[in-house]
Amino acid sequence: MSTIPELIKHGRELMHKAVENTRREFSGIRSNKASPSLLDLVRVEAYGSSVPIAQVAMVAAPEPRLLTVQPFDKSLTQAVEKAIRDGGLGLNPATQGNLIRVPLPVLSEERRRELVKVIHKLAEEGRIAVRHARTDALSRVKKLEHISSDDKTRAEKDIQKLTDEHIKQIDGLIHAKEAEIMEV
């Protein structure tokens, strides 16, 4: 049998994971500044399986509008270049020796607005995950036996407070990322 503090802790962990997942998703969305995390979601076909780019290459951002990708294994250069090109980020990499240069084109106003819509959709998914964690924790609290209704009510208030805090964190992430994207 679980105790109320254990259930609240479990709910907090689930909510924290939802916020962190949203933060990770946002890092894969392009803004006007080059960031190595932009390629985090790109997967490369290497050694017979699909692996994250970070496992087969080093990604760096030496300039504000340029990423460089250096595969650890030179034989994977073409596969890494193809993965970046096909990654759905609208990037056009060019290979020079065993270094792949990925220039970041300036985002058009229309593209920036599309990206803002995407982050709002991702943020809503994060909020939904937080609310699912709340629902899960509340249903577990209600199932507890031998606990006074006052304690259950207090636990429900604590869980709601946690939910509000985590949704506020996601809203903060939205505002920061939106400002980053819309900055010209």
N, C-alpha and C positions, 0 to 999 in steps of 0.2 A: 504494500500500500504506500502511496506517495503522500508527502506532506504538502501543505500549501506553499511554503518557500521553495520546495523542489519544483513544483509545477510552475511557479512564477519564473524561476531561474530557467527552466526549459523553454518557456514562452519567450523570455528575453533573448535566449540564444537563437531561437528560430527567427525572431524579428531582426536580430543583428545580422544573421546570414542573409536575409532578404535585402537589407540595406547595402551590405557589402557586394552582393550580386549585382544590384543596380549600379553601384559605383564602378564595378568591373565592366559592365555592359557599356556604361557611358564612356569609359576610357577607350573603347574601340570605335567610338564615333568621332569622326574627323572634325577638327576645328581649323582655324587658320594657322595654328602653330604645329610644327612637326613634333611628334611625340612617339618614342619607341613603342608605347603601349597601343598605338593605333593599329599595329599589326598583330596584336595578341590573339585575335580570333582567326587569323589566317592559318589554314592547315596545309601542310606540305605532304605530298605522296613521296615517302622515303622508306627504303628498306622493306617494301611490301605492306606498309600501313600508312594511315593518315596521322601525322603528328603535328603538334603546335610548332609554329615557326621558331620559337625560342629554343626548342630542343635540337634544331639543326643549324641555326645561324645566330650570329650576334647582330642585334639591331641597335643603331645609334642615330642620334639627331644632331649632326655637327653644325647645321644651320637652321634658321627658323622655317625654311621652306624645303628642306631636304632631309630624307632619311637615307642611311646607308645600311646595307645588309651584307654581312660577310659570312657565307656558309662555312661551317667547320670542315666539311668534306667538299673539296672542289668539284667532285662528280655530281653533286646535288645542285650546282648553280642554276642549271636550266629549270629544274623542278621547282626551286624556290622562286625564280623569276615568274614562272607560269602561275604558281599559287598566288603571288601578289597581284598579278594582272587579272586573274579570275576571281579574286577575293571579294568582288562586289563593292570595292571602295573607290572605283573610278581612277585608279592609279596606273601609271604607265612606266614600269621600271626599265632601266637600261643597264646592261652588264658591261663592265670595263675590267677585263682580266677576271679575277675571282671576287670582285666587289660589285655589288648591285646598287646602283644609285636610283633612288625613288624620289623624283621631284614632285612636290605637292602643288598642283595648280591652285590659283586663287579661286575661292568658292564664289559662285554667282549668288545674287540675292535670292533667286528662286531655289537654288540648291540649299542655301542656308535655312530657308523657311521649311523645306522638306526635312532637313535634319532635326529642326526644332520639333516638328511633328513626331519624328521617330523617338526623340528623347522623352516626349510626353507619353508616348505609348509604352516605352520601357519603364518609365516611372510609375505608370498606372499598374503595370504588372508587378512592380515592387510593392506598391501599396496593397495590392490584392494579396500578395504573399504575407505581408505583415498582418492583414486582417484574418487570413486563414490561421496564422499562428495564434491570434487572439481567440478566435472561435474554438480552436483545439484546446487552448488552456482553459477557457471558460467551461467547456463541456466536461473537462476532467475535474475541475473544481466542483461542479454540480454533482458529479458522481461520488464525491468523497462522502464517506459515512462517519458518524460519530464526531461531526464538527458542527458547531453552532451556526445558525443562519447569519449572525453578526460577523463571524469570521469569514464566511463565504462572501458576504456582501463586501467586506473590506478587501478581500482577495480580488473580487471582480473590479473594484475601483482601482486597485494597484495595476491590474492587467490592462485596464483601459488607459491609465496614465502612461504605461509603457508603450502602448500602441500609438498614442498621440505623439510621444517623443520620437518614435521611429518614423512615423509619417512626416513629422516636421523635418527630420534629417533628410528624407528623400526630397521634400520640397526645397530644402537648401541646395541639394545636389542639382536639382532642375535649374534653379535660378543661376547658379554658378556656370553650369554647362551652357545654358542658353546665352548668357552674356558672352562667354568665350566664343561661341559659334557666330553670334551676330556682330562681333567686333570686326571692323573692317581694317 
